[in-house]
Amino acid sequence: MRVDSAVPEFLAFWETAAGESRDIQRRLWHELYEEPNRDLFDLYYTNWASPDGLDAALDRFSAEAVTIEARAANLPQRITAVARATADFLEQPVPDLDVQLLVGLFSSDGWVADFRGRRTLFVAVEYLPPYDAVFLAHECTHLVHGAAGFDGETVAAAVVAEGLAAAVSAELEPGHEAAVYLWMRDGREDWLAECVARKEELSARLRADLDSEDADVYARWFLGKSNDSGLPPRSGYFIGRRWMLDLGVPYRELVSWDYGRARAALDSLA
């Protein structure tokens, strides 16, 4: 496993910036942390955060810096162990891992994306969710799934990938409420109730979007921020997990399907 961590640079920034005025903190953030990691933050700001969140994050770092440092120290070992357990469960080889640790703006906890020419798991150490074991199982399922050959740029690909990851995390970390496997956080009961009540509507609307490659369409289904589509945030996770369960295919088999086979299977659920 290859781990690249921007956490030491963040900690060096905060050691210098703590207690300074806001203007100085902003300048030091850019000079000591964001600019030296320009390619990382260029990616981060495409889908997972906005630079507008910097001031709110600076308000929180004084209370979180010690936790961030302690958490980052054992994350590589935890990710390695969970990746191995996930691969064993799915009867797949342990993936060749690239992991990028960072400290962001309390916006997104983790994601998998291409970075510096390799498929990479990003973990935002400051925003690791309360159900971090579920989160790691979810993200490691993405890594195993991708290493098995699954790939696609459509909403349908996200439905399969996120639905499978949610379902597998529930197998590996059982015993939580259903919403935990879709948010990894508490307090989502009303959201889940809305998704259940609107299940047929959401399913029909998602079917209409399956072949879209539009980033905005993806965002309204899978990102956690509110949108003007009328869809509950992250409702693609809810429908995706239900569709993976409805397929009735063992996850050890489903993880080996290529995009074409998985896309055709979604049509069989219509």
N, C-alpha and C positions, 0 to 999 in steps of 0.2 A: 504494500500500500504506500502510495506517495502522498504525503501531507504537506501542503503549503499553508502556512498560517500568517495572517496579517495581524494577529492578536498582539505579538510583541511590539509592533509599531504603534498600534492603538494605545497600549499601556504606556509607552514612552511619550506619546502625545499627551495623554491625560496627566501624567506626572508633571509635565510642563504647564499644562493648561488649567489644572484644577485651581480654583480660587481667583483666576484672572477675570477681567471684564469680558462681557460677551463678545465684543468686537475682537479682542485678542484671541479668545477661544475659537472663534470662527476662522481667523487667519491661521492659527496653528493647526487646526483640523485640516485645512487645505494644504499647508506647507509640509507638515510632518506626517500626514496620514493619507489623505485622499490623493494628492498628486503623485506620491511615490507608488501608489497602487491604481494608476489611472485606468488601465484596462479592466481591472476588477470593478471599479466603480462605474465605468461606462456600461458594463453589462448589468450591474445592480440596478442602475437607474432606468433600464429599458422596461422592466416589468415588475420589479420587486420593491421599489422604493422611489421616493421623490426627494430631490435635494431640499425641497421646502420643509422637510421634516427635521432639519438639522437642529434648529433651536430647541424644539421639544426634546430631542435626544440629549442635547447638552444639559438640559435640566435634570436628566435622570442618571447621567454617568457617575456623579459623585456617590450615589447610593448603590450603584451596580458594579463598579470597577473591580472590587475585591472578588465578588461572585464570578465575574467574567474571567478573571485570571485563574481562579480555582477550577472552574468548569472546563476551561480550555485545556488544562493539564491532562485530564483523563479522557477527553473525547476521542482521540485517535485509537486508544485501546478499546473503548466501548464500540466504536464503529466497526473495528475489525472483528470483534466477537459477534456483533449482530449480523454483519454481512455473512459470516460463516454459518451462523444458525439459519439465516434466511435461505442461503444457497442449499444447505442440507435439506431443509424442509421442501424446497422446490425441486430437489434432486438435480441440481445444476452445479457446475464448477463455481468455486469462489471467484467473483469477478476481479479483474485487475483494477484496483481502486485508485482513483485520483480524488483527493478530498481537499477542499479549500475552506479553511476556517477564516472568518472575518468578524468584525464588529460593525454592525450597521446602525440603522436608525429606528429600531424597534418596529419594523414594518413587516418583514417576511422572515420565517424561521429557517426554511431550507428549500432547496430546489436542485434539480439536475439539469445541466445545460452543457453545451460545447464551450470549452474555454482553452485557449492556447493550443488548439488542435486536438484536444482530448475530451471525452465525456467525463464530466466532473460533478461530484456531489458538493454543493455549497451548504455550509452550516453557519448561520448567523448566531454567534455564541451569546449575544446579549438578549436574544429573543427565543431561546430554546423553550418549547412549550412545557407546561406542567407535566403532561403525559409524554415525557421524552422517550420512554421505551417504545411507545406506540409510534411516535414520530420516526425514530431510527429504523424500526422495522419497515415502516412505510417507504422511507427513502432508500433503504437497502433493497427492497423489492424492485424499485425502479432500476437500480444498478444491475441486479441479476437479470431482470427482464430485458434491458438493453443489451447486455452481454450475450444473451441468448439469440439476439438478432432482430428484436422488435424495434421498429423505427417508423416514424410518420410525422407529418407536419399538419395534419388535419385535426379538427375537433374530435373526430372519431378516434384517432390515435390517443388523444388525451383521455377520452372516455374509457378506453380499454386499459391504458396504463394506470390511471388514477383509480378506476374501479377495482382492478386487480390488487393494487397496493393497499387500498383500504381493506379489502377482503382478507388478504394475507396477514396484515397487521392484526386483524381480529383473531386469526388463528394462532399467531405467535404470542400475542399478549391478551388473552381472553379475560372476561370478567368486567369490562367497562360498559357504560351506557353507549347506545348506538352512535350518538353524536360525537363521542370522543374519537372514534375512528375516522371521522370526517373533518374534525377541527383540531383535535389534540388538546382541546381546552374545555373548561367548564362553561356553564351558562348559555348553552345553545339549544335548550329544550324548546323554546318558542320557535326558533328557526327550524328545527326538525319537524315540529308539528305543522308548520306552514308547508314544508316540502311534502309531507305525507298527504296533507289535504289537497295539494295541487299536483299530485303525482301524475295524473293522466295528462294534464295540461303541460307540465314540464317535459314529460316524455315526448309528447307530440312536437313541441318546440325544439327540443334537442335533436330529434330525428331530422328536422328540416335543416339543421345547422351542421350535420355530421361531416359533410365534405368541404366545409369552409376552412380556409387557411388564413383567415383574417385575424390579426392579433386582437382586435377589439371584440370580435365574437368569442374568441377563446377567453378573454378576460372576463366577460360577463358571466360565463359559466364556471370559471375555475378560480378566479382571484377573490380575495376576501373583502375587497372594498365595495361599497355601494355603487350602483350603476343606474343608468336611466332606462334600462330595458324592462323594468318591472320584474326581473328575475331575482329570487333570493341569492345573495352572494354565495359562491361555492356550491350552488345546487347541482352542478355537473358531477361533483363527488357523490352526492346522494343518489342520483339516477345511475351513475356509472357502477357503483357498488351493487345496486339492485339488479342491474342488467347482468353483471358477472355472476351473481347468484342464480338468476333466472336461466342462464345458459346451462347450468348443471354440469359443467365440465370440470373435472378435477384440476386444481390449480397447477399441479405438476405437469399437466398436459397443456393447459392454456398458456403457460409461460413460454412454451416452445413454438407457439403459432406465430407466423409472420403477419405483417400488416394486412395483406390481402385476405387471408383466411379469417382473421379477426373481424375485418370490416364486413365480410359477407355474413358472418355470424350475427352481427348486430341487425342486419336486415331480417334475419329469421325471427327476431323478437317483435317485429312490427305487427 
